[in-house]
Amino acid sequence: MTTLADNLERLEEAIEAACRRVGRGRGEVELMAVTKTFPAATVAEAAALGLTLFGENRVQEFAGKAAELEPLRKGAQPIRMHLIGHLQSNKAARAVELFDAVDSLDSLRLAERLNEAAAKCGKRLQVLIEVKLSPEESKSGLKPDSAEAAELLERLPELEHLQMRGLMTIAPLDVAEAETRACFRGLREWRDRWAKAHPRLSLETLSMGMSEDFALAIEAGATRIRVGTALFGERAANGERD
């Protein structure tokens, strides 16, 4: 049975190889370890290996391990916990309390709720807009050419307790490589377009690519990849992937 350390070593080699293929430095790509369904002890083990950025999918699930992880969030090399799953507006306040960032902002209403909750907590919450570039009905996110996306981008500078950092997407499942590459290229192109049109917003983060397609994402310009299975092994089937 392979260990987490072995998996991390192989993953790092693959990340470095993908970076080399397109002339990028390893430091240009941030690795997020996706720990949904895994216990706090697994997060602690990963943190001991030097990982500091973690992604969770559900507010309620993370709430059950947050207290145990609190010492790791205040240490010399503090870990950061991001919500990467779909967030309902009625759970915004709890998400702001629990997480360092929400990487799945997908509506103006949610942005307003997060801003209000962050103001009450006295914090500035980092956010990414989740962009829907896949035809799959199960995918969340804003359609980039929608009126709501345009309105959100216009309003974000007014939401002073949110710190816009970039975009996130999930590529379609079980499609040809060319389609996956097109999805990732599309996110980069929308980022470039929006950065020019909205200079008050910071859009440097491109979060895209998971265990099976992170190399393609890196080649397309990802600055953050989200990896779970390649690090921690298979988890119970739940209709999701990472």
N, C-alpha and C positions, 0 to 999 in steps of 0.2 A: 504494500500500500504506500503510495507516495505521500509525502508530507507537504504541509503548506509551504515550507521553505523551498522544497524542490519545485513545486508548482510556480512559486514566485520567481525562482531563478530562470525557469524555462520561459515564463511570460516576459521577463525583462529582456531576454535574448531576442525574443520575437519582436518586441517593441523596438529595440535598437536596430534590428534588421530592417524593419519597415521604415524607420526614420532614415537609415542610410540610403535606401533605394531612391528617396526623393530629396536627398541632400539636407535633411533636417537634423538638428541636434536633439539628443534624447531629452534634454531639459525643456524642450518646447511642448512636450506632451505630459500631461498630468494623469496619473493613474488613480482612478476611484475604485475602491474595493466594495462590491455590492454584497451586503451581508443580510439581506432579507431572508427570513426563516432560520438563520443561524443564531445561536445564543451569544450572550455578551462575552463569554469565554473565548469564542472564536474571534471576535473583534479584538480582544485583548492580545490574543496570540499574533494576529496580524500586526497590531501596533508594535509589539515587541520586535518584529522584523523590520520596522521602520516605516510602515504604511501609516499615513496620517489623514487620508481623505476617505470617507465611507459614505455609501448611499443606502438608504432604506426606502421601502416602497409604501409603507402604511404607517399612519400616525399611531394607531392603537397598538400595533405590534412593537414599534420602537418604544412606546411609553413603558412597556413591560421590562425593558432592559436599560432604560435611560439612567436610573439611579445607580446601577452597578457600574456604568461606564463614566459616571461623573468625574471620578478622580483622574481618568485618562484625558479628560477635556480641560484639565487645569494643570497638567504637568509641565515639565520642561519642554517637551515636544508634544503640545496638545493635539489631540485628534479633532477633526471637524466632521460633523454629521449633517448630511444633506438629505432632504426629502426629494426623491426622484420619481415617485409614483403619483398618479392622479390625486388631486386634493379637492375635496368638496368644500364649498364656501363655508359651510357650518362648522368645519373643523379647522378653519384658518387660525383662530386664536390659539388653540392647542398646538398647532404646528409651529407657530411663532415661538411659543414657550420652549418647545423641545429641540428645535433644529437651528443650526447655524445658517442655513440657506434653504430656499425652495427652488428646485431646478425644473419645476413643472408648471409654471404659471401659464394658464391657458384662457384667461378671460379678464376683461376689465373689472367685472364684479369681484372676482377673486383678488385682483390687485388692490382694489379699494379695501377689501376686508383685511388683507395682510397688512396694508399700510396702517389701518386703524389699530389693529392688534399690536403692531410693532411700536406705534406711538405710545400705547398704554404700558408696554414693557420697557420703554425707554431704550429701544435698540434700533439699529438700522439693518434691515434684513436684506441679504444678498438674494437676488432672483435671476433665473434664466427663463426666457419664454420658450415653451415647448411648441415647436412648429410641426404641423402635420403634413408630411410629404409622401405619405403612403396611402393607397386607396383602401387599405384594410379598415373596416368599420370599427374594429376593436381598438384602434389607435386613438389616443387622446391628442390634444394639441389644437392650435389655431391654424386655419388655412391661411397661408401667407398673403394671398391676394384678397382676403376678406375685408369687409368694412370694419369688423371688430378689431382685426389686427392693426389696421391703420389708426383706429381710435385709441387703442391701447398705447401704441408707440407715441402718439401725440400727448397723451395724458401722463405717461410715466414720469416725466421731469417734475410734475406737480406733486407727485406722491413722495414726499420728502423722507419718509421712513423706509423706503425701498431703495436698494442700490442695484441698479441694473448692471448685469455683468456679461450677458450674451445670450446664446441660443442653444437649444437642445432638440434632438430628434431621434426617432427610432426607425431604423430601416425596415422595409417589409420583410416578412419571413418567407424562407424557401423560394427565393426568386433567383433569376440569373445574376451573375456577378455584375453585368453591365447595369442592371437596374439598381443594385445596391450602390454602385459607384455614382450613378446619376442622382440618387437621393442625397448622398453626402455632398456631392458637388453643388446640388441645389441649395443646401443649407448655407454653404460658404457664399454662394452668389447672393442669396437673400441678405446675409449678414453684410456683405460689401455694399449692397444697394441701400439698406437701411442705415448703415453707418454714415453714408454720404448724405442721406436725406435728414437724419436726426443727429447732428453733431453733438448735442447735449447728452446723448446716451452712450454709455460704455458697452461695447459689444465684442470685446476681445475674446471671450470664451466661446468655443465651439465644442459642445459636448455631444459626441456621436461615436458610435462603434461599441460593440459588446464582444463577448467571448469569441463568436464565430466570424466577426467581420471587422474587428478593430484595426487590422492591418490596412484594409481598404480605407477606413476612416482616416487613419494617419496619413496615408498617401494623398487624401483629398483635403487635408488641412486641419484635422481635428486637433484641438488643444487639450482635450480631456476625453479619455475613454473610460467606459464603465464596465468592469469585469467582475463577474461572480463565479460562474461555473469553472472557468479555466484556473481559478485560484483555489476555490473551496470544494470543488467536485459537484456532482449532481445533487440536486435537492428534490424534495417531493414534488411531483408534477402538480402545477397549479395554473397551467395555461399561460405562464409568463416565461420569459427568457432573459438572459443577461450575458 
